[in-house]
Amino acid sequence: MGTPDMPIRRAAALATLAVTLMAGVSALAAPGPKDLDRIATDFVHLTLEAGEREPGYVDAYYGPKAWADAAKASPRTVPALKAEAARLSAATRAVPDTALSPDERRRKAFLLGQLKAAETRLAMLDGKKFSFQDEAEGLFGVRPPLKPLEAYDPILARIDKLVPGEGELAGRIDAFQARYTIPADRLEPVMQAAIAACKARTAVHIPLPKAERFDLAFVTGKPWSGYNWYKGGAHSLIEINTDLPVPISRAVDLGCHEGYPGHHVLNVQLEDRLTKARGWVEFSVYPLFSPQSLIAEGSANYGIRLAFPGAEKVKFEREKLYPLAGLDPATADAYDALMAAKADLGSSENTIADAYLSGKMDKPTAVAALAKYGLSSVARAEKRLSFIETYRSYVINYNLGQDMVRAHVERAGASQDARWKAMEAVISEPTTPADLAR
């Protein structure tokens, strides 16, 4: 038989058991890395279904085919997808940083940026209007500064001295550049040689899978000049638009930007190091309107300078590409100096896009401004406006993105090895615009 204090001891034991069980339940329910896995899976489904509501929203996908088939078969409505994006954002924020490793905290920050972009883009599809800067910040994670167009006039004055003659500067520049067009029948060998050089220089610093490869195709009727379609399995399709003549300066630019160390290498790295090695499925899908694009376009543009620092680009063009194209190598330096000067006008496009998309500038005026500050023909300006009409604030990723990547990479040191190492980290980790600013 029991002693007089048995009921008291039993009650205490039961209470202790209850506390222990509750602690176990709390531990099981506490948000952590596994929650990020579930959120990431739901994010992929959300993105694929959004892609069914907006063609072009999904830039690349190489996850399970069944997921893509399910999205195609029964995509949720835009309002339902908006609600899902908001739910996933709240769930991601609820995962405490203290439960995550440093890498997982970066993963969480990356997911939050992608989800914020999804909320913004879905709101736009549902009819909400944003200012140019608000739209850019919501989609790409940065608020672009907008300088008045007059701020670029001193650059035009400087370039005017490089190309003397009569008539408007843009017309003189266009006539000058026409002498540097790659003949149509020589375009493919020139592009192949440029891409091969970009690859060789990249492979010295960034290991590439043996199976990596790309296919090259020439297309027409597109708003862009070049595009990388990543297929998964370290395979890309690189398309070059031939609607307008392709100048010799674009060969290396496109080879680096679309290929090495640009979009192709970035996608190969993310697939190999994050999707496969870590099981982070969110990297198996690339929503075009997201902070990932600022990283992708910025690193692809800066990759040109990284692969061909200083005078190495014009040296390679003069010795290899000009002869292939049947152009006079003796004039390469003059053309390169013009291209370098024109680069300082890049962000003028943001100001023009803001004015045009907000209705402050009509189409003819926008075309004229793009021709003037882009120093191009009217035909090229019209093509560029077509891009702005299609992709809107996406244009900031090329100029502002490049500036941010360049500043981040060059803070790593003056040596090429240090800069390539920093670049490799940018394109193989869950990098966000905030990471570049640190």
N, C-alpha and C positions, 0 to 999 in steps of 0.2 A: 504494500500500500504506500501511497505517497506521503511525503512530508507536508506540513501546513503551507510552505511557500511555493509548492509546485505550480499552482495556477499563475502566480506572479512570474515565475521563470518561463513558463510556456508562453505567456503573453509577450514577454520581452523577446523570446526567441522568434516568435511569429513576426514581431515588429521588425527585428533585424533582417529576417528573411524577406519581408516586404520591401525594405529599403534596398537590399541587395538586388532583388528582382527589378525594381524600378530603375536602379542605376544601370543595370544591364540593358533594359529597354531604351533608356536615354542614350546609352552609348551606341546602341544599334541605330537609333533614330537621328543621332547627331549628324548634321551635314558634313561632308568630307569629300575626298577625291572621287569616290564612287558616284556621288551625286553629279559631279562634273561629267563623268562618263555618260550618265543617263541624259543630262542636259544636252551634251554634245550630240548624242543620237537623235534626240528630238529636234535639235537645231538643223541637222542634215535633212530630216523629213520636212521641216518648215521651209528650208531653202529650196528643196526640189519642188515642193508644191507652189511656192512663190514663182518659181521658174515657169510653171505651167500657166500662171496668170500674167506673166510678163516675159515674152520671148527675149532672150539675151540676158536675162537676170543671172542665170547660172553660166559662168564662163567655163568652168571645167568640173567634171565629176568622174571619179573612178572607183566609187564604192560599190556595194552590192547592186546588181542589176535589178533585183526584186524590189529594192527601195525606189528606184527610178520608175519602174513599172507601176508600182502602187500609187506614186504621186501622179503619174499620167492618167491612171484609171479613175481616181476620185480625189482631185485636189480640193481642199477646203476653200471657202469663199475668202475674199480679201478681208472682210471684217473679222472672220474667224481666225485668219492667219495673224492679223494685228493683235488679237487677244492672246494668241499663243505666243507671239514674240514678247508681249508684255509679261506673260506668266513665266517664261523662261528667263527673262531679265531679272525678275524678282527672285526666282529660285537661285540664280547664279549669285546675286548679291547676298543671299542668305547663307551662302557657304562661307564660314569664317576663315579669314586668312591664317589664323592660328592653327587650323586643322590641315594646312597645306604646306608642302615644301616650297622653296623659292621658285622652282620650275613650275609647280602647279599654280602658284600665285600669278605667274606670268600667263599661264594658260587661262586662268579665270579672267584676267584683264583683257586678254584677246577675245574671249567669248563675249564679254560685256560690250566691247566695241562692235563686234559683228552683229550682236542682237540689237544694239542701239541703231545701227544702220538699217537693219531689217524693219524695225519699227518706223523709222523715218521713210524708207522707200515705200512701205505698204501704206503709210498715211498719204503719201503722194499719189499712189495708185487709187486711193479712195477719195481723191479730190482735194486734199489739203495743199495749200500754197505756202511755200517758204521763200524767204529772201535768198539770194544767191549765197550769201555767207552762212545763213542758218542751215540751208540745204547742205552745203559743203561740210559744215561742222557735224551735222547729224549723220551724214553718209560716210565721211572719210576721217572724222576725228580731229580735224584741225579747222581753224577759222582763218581763211586767207585774207591777208591785207590787200587792199585795193588802192593802187596809186592812180591819180588822175592821168589821163593820157598825155597831158602836157609834160609830165615828168620824164617822158621818154624822148622828148624833142631834142635834148642835147645829144643823145645817142645817135639820132638820125643825122644831126649836124656833123658828128664825127665820121659817120659812115659816108656821108655825102662827099667828103674829101678823098675817100678811097676810090670812088667811082665818078670821076669828073665827066662832064658832058652837059648837054642840053636836055630839057624836059624834066618831068617829075622823077624823083629819086627812085620810086618803086618800079617805074618803067625801065629806067636805066639798069637797075639791079636785075630785073627780069631778063633783059636782053643780054646782060653780062653772063648770067647763070645759064642761059640757053646754050652757051658754048661748052658747057660741062655736062651735058646730057649723055647718059649711057645709051648708045644705040640699041634698039630693041633686040637685034640679033646677037648682041654681046651681053645682054643683061644677065642671063643665067650663069655663064662662066664667071662674070665679075662678082655676082652675089655668092656663088659657091666658094670662090677664093677668099672673099671677105669673111664669110662665116667660118671657114677653116682656120683663118688666122685668129679670129676671136676665140674659137675653141681651143686652139693650141696655147694661147696666152692664159686662158682661164684654167686649163688643166694643170698647168705648172703649180697653181696655188690651191685649187679646190678639187679634191678627188671626185671623179665621176664614175658611176657604175659602168661596167663593161658593156652592158646591154643598151645604154642610152643612145638615142638616135633621133633624127628629125627627117621629115619629108618637106621638100620645098615646092611650092606651087605659085603660079602667077594668075591673078584674078582681076576682074573689073567690076564696076558698079558698087563699090563699097565707100563708106564715108571716111575710112581710115587708110593710112598708107601701108601699114603692115600689121599682121596679127599673128599671135601664137595661140594655137588651139592645142591645149595639153590633153593627151589621150590616156594618161596613166601608163604604168609600166615603163617609165623613163622615155616615153615616146611623144614627140610633138609634131604637129603639122604647122609649118610656118608659111603664111601666105603674104605675098607682096602684091599690092594693088598697082596696076599699070594704067589706070584711067588717065593719069598725067605723066609726062616724061619723068624719069627717075634720074636725078643728078648724081654725079660721082660721089659727092659727100655723103649720100644716104646709104651707100653700100656697107661701110663699116658701122654706121649708126644703126642700121636695121639688123646687121649681123650680131652686134653686141646686145642691142635692146631686145630683140625677139628671141635670140639664142643664148649666147655665152658672153658674159655671165648673167644675162637678163632673164626673161620669163622662163625659158626652158630650164635653165639651171635652178632657178628658184623653185619651180614646181617639182623638179627631180629631187631636190634636197628635202622639201617638205614631205613628199611622199615617202622617201627612204627613211628619214630620221624621226618624223613625228607620226605619220599615219601607220607605217609598218612597224618601226622599232618600238613605239610607245603606245600604239593602239588609240591614238587621239583622232577619232573618226571625223571630227569637225574639219580637218585639213583635207579630207577626201572630196570636199565640195568647195568651190570658190565662187561666192556671190560677187558679181562684178561691182556692185554699188556697196562697197564696204571699205573699212580702213586697210584691209589687205591690199587694195588697189593702190593706195598711196605708197605702201611699201614696195609693191611690185613695179609700178611705173617709175617711182623715184630711184630705186636701185638699178633698174634697167637703163635709165638715162645716165646715171652716174657711172654705170659699168663701162660706158664708152671711154670716159676719161681714165678710169682705173686700168683698163686693158691697154690703152694707148696713151700713156702720160706724156705731157710736154709736146714735143715735136714728132713723136713717134707715129702718130696717125698720118700726118701729111707725108712723112717719109715713106711709110708703107704704101700709101696711095700713089705717090710719085713713082716708086720703084716697081710696084706690082700691078695696081689696078689701072692706072692711066694707060700703060701699054696694052693691057687686056681690052680696055674700052676703046682703044684707038684714039686717045686724046693726047694732047701735048704735055708731057711731064714738066716742061720748063715753066709752065704757068701755074703749077700746083700751089706754090706758096702764096701767090696773089689771091687765089680763090679761097684758100684756107683762112687767110687773114679776114676776108669778108665774112666767112661763115662764123668765125670767132666773134666778130663784132656784132653780127646779127643775134647771137645767143643772148646778149644783154637785153633784148627786146621781148624775151619769152613771156614774162608775166603780164605784158600789156594785154594779152589775150583774156586774162581773167577779168580785167576791167571792161573789155568789150563784151564779153559773155554776160557779165552782170547787167550791163546797160541794155543789151538786146533781149535777154530773157525776162527782164522786168518791164519791158515795153517802153523804156526811155529812149531807145534807139531803134529806128525801123530797119528793115532788111537792107535796102540799098546803102544806108549810112553805115551799117555794120560791115557790109562787104568792103566798102571804101576804107573804113578804119582798119580792117584786117589786112587789106592790101598795103595801106600806108605803113602801119606799124609792124607788119610781118614782112615788109619789103618783098611783096610777091605780085604775081599777075592777078587779075580779077578772077580768072578761072581757078587759081589755087585758093584765093580768098573765099570763093563760093564753096569750094570743096571743104574748106575749114569750117565755114559756117554750118554746113551740113553736119559736120561732126558735133558742133556745139548744140545744134537742134536735137541731135540724137542722144548725146551723152551729158549735156548740160554742165553742171559744176564739176564733172569728172576731169575737165581740163586742168584743174589745179594740181592734179597728181603728177603731171609731167614737169612743171616748173617748180612749184613749191615742194613737191615730193623730192625732186632731185636736190634742191638746196638743203633740205633737211637730212637726207642721206649723206650728202657730201660733207656737211658739217660734222655729223656723227662719226663717219668713218675717218675723216682726217684728224679728228681729235685723238685717234688712237696712236698717232705718231707720224713722222715724216717719211719713214721707210715704206717701200712698196709691200714688204712682207707684213708689216703691222696693219697696213690698210686692207690688204687682201684678207687677213685674219678677221678683221672687224667686219668686212663685207660678208664673209662666209657666215658669221654669226647672225647678221641681219637677215639673210635669206634662208637660214635653216632652223630658226627658232621662232617661237610665237611672238614676233616683234610687233609692237604697236607704235603709233606716232608719238606717244608719250615717251617711249623708250629712246627714240631718236633725239628728243629734246633734252634728255638728261645729260 
